[in-house]
Amino acid sequence: MTIKVESMHAGEFLLSEGAGNISREAINVAAGPALQPGQILGLVTLSGEFAPYTPTAEDGSENAVAILWGPLGESDVPRRGRAVVRLAEVSEAHLTGLDPAGEKALAANFVIVR
């Protein structure tokens, strides 16, 4: 018997958000590996592109500021995506790369981890 595992759907991590689409923004994500919905993102200061949150970085991505809405494939060039950046409640179990500092940083933008 073959067991199939379904990947996470776009926005599956979201418990609630502000009215309309006030919680989401269109973003540019730095070139790199494939990313799944729920990936915590930081903003790289020099490029203005979002990248996976890396607490030990020193380029701006050490500050958690957003959560990737939908999947992005691997790319050698920056990619267009969507992210939750404010006024939302999210499921901790569905997030990738979250640590206590990241959770606190997201809370500053009213993105509350439950």
C-alpha positions in Angstrom: 0.0 0.0 0.0 1.3 3.4 -1.0 0.9 6.2 1.5 0.8 9.7 0.1 1.5 12.8 2.2 -0.2 16.0 1.1 2.0 19.1 1.2 0.8 22.2 3.1 -1.7 24.3 1.2 -1.4 28.1 0.7 -2.5 29.9 3.8 -3.1 26.7 5.8 -1.2 28.2 8.8 -3.7 31.1 9.0 -6.3 31.0 11.8 -7.7 34.5 11.3 -6.8 37.7 9.6 -7.9 41.3 9.2 -10.9 42.2 7.0 -10.3 41.8 3.3 -6.7 41.4 2.5 -5.3 43.9 5.0 -3.0 41.2 6.5 -1.3 40.3 3.2 1.3 42.0 0.9 2.8 41.1 -2.4 6.5 40.7 -1.9 9.8 39.9 -3.7 11.6 36.8 -2.3 15.3 36.4 -2.8 16.5 33.6 -5.2 17.1 30.3 -3.5 15.6 27.0 -2.6 11.9 26.0 -2.8 9.9 27.4 0.1 6.6 26.1 1.6 3.7 28.1 3.0 4.3 29.0 6.6 8.0 29.8 6.2 9.0 32.6 8.5 10.7 35.4 6.5 13.1 38.3 7.2 13.7 41.3 5.0 17.2 41.6 3.6 18.2 45.2 4.1 20.4 45.8 1.0 18.2 44.1 -1.6 14.8 44.8 -0.1 13.9 41.2 -0.8 12.5 38.7 1.7 14.5 35.6 2.6 14.0 32.8 5.1 14.3 34.0 8.7 17.8 33.2 9.9 18.4 34.3 13.6 22.2 34.3 13.2 22.3 36.4 10.0 23.5 40.0 9.9 21.8 41.2 6.7 18.3 42.0 8.0 16.9 38.4 7.7 17.6 37.9 11.4 14.4 39.8 12.1 11.2 37.9 11.5 8.7 40.2 9.7 6.4 38.0 7.6 5.1 34.5 6.8 5.1 33.1 3.3 1.5 32.6 2.1 1.9 30.1 -0.7 4.7 27.7 -2.0 7.5 29.0 -4.1 9.7 26.9 -6.4 13.5 26.9 -6.4 14.9 29.8 -8.4 18.1 31.5 -9.5 16.3 34.8 -9.7 14.1 36.7 -7.2 10.5 35.5 -7.1 7.2 37.2 -6.6 5.1 35.9 -3.7 2.5 36.8 -1.0 3.0 37.0 2.7 1.1 37.7 5.9 2.7 40.8 7.4 0.2 42.1 10.0 -3.1 41.6 11.9 -3.3 37.9 11.9 -3.4 34.8 14.1 -1.4 31.8 12.9 -0.9 28.2 13.9 2.5 27.5 15.4 2.3 23.8 14.3 2.2 24.9 10.6 5.1 27.4 10.7 8.7 26.7 9.5 11.7 28.4 11.1 10.0 29.9 14.2 11.9 30.5 17.4 11.0 32.6 20.5 12.7 35.7 19.1 10.9 35.3 15.8 7.6 34.9 17.6 8.2 38.1 19.6 9.2 40.0 16.4 6.1 38.9 14.6 3.9 40.0 17.6 5.3 43.5 17.1 3.4 43.6 13.8 0.3 42.0 15.4 0.9 38.6 13.9 0.1 36.4 16.9 1.2 32.8 17.1 -1.3 30.4 18.7 
